[in-house]
Amino acid sequence: MGVTFSVKLTKTFTASGGSAVRFDTVFSNLGNGYDPRTGIFISPVNGTYHINFHMLTASGKMAQMVLTKNGQHLLTAYGNGACQCSHGAGSNSGIFHLLKGDKIWIEADGTLHGDDYGHLSFSGYLIYED
């Protein structure tokens, strides 16, 4: 079974306290694991997955995105646009073993710059199934 998802956010998003990001544009969702209503990817099969995410802060702002699995923070990306350098950028990726039903999502703090160019994105794919 093939599993992929690739999404982006097209509008600026301000979050506090680790709000979940609901990406509004879905490029691919093979296996139907990503739910755009919640922003959560639910693993449809046991296996090893590659997950990545990218961000750009709003001009003059700081922000961070945190890859979260079942409530546990795994990876963080941080951008500092408050340093008189306009926007700050950050990204991260990892390879994780997921069980069927595991939930992966992005939490955010700060102001993220979304647009049609895909500066805010979240994607993943199944490398191999158990």
Sequence and secondary structure as in RCSB ss.txt:
>XXXX:A:sequence
MGVTFSVKLTKTFTASGGSAVRFDTVFSNLGNGYDPRTGIFISPVNGTYHINFHMLTASGKMAQMVLTKNGQHLL
TAYGNGACQCSHGAGSNSGIFHLLKGDKIWIEADGTLHGDDYGHLSFSGYLIYED
>XXXX:A:secstr
   EEEEE  S EEEEEEEE    EEEEEETS EETTTTEEE SSSEEEEEEEEEEB TT EEEEEEEETTEEEE
EEEEE  SSSS  EEEEEEEEEE TT EEEEEEEEEE   TT SSEEEEEEEEE 
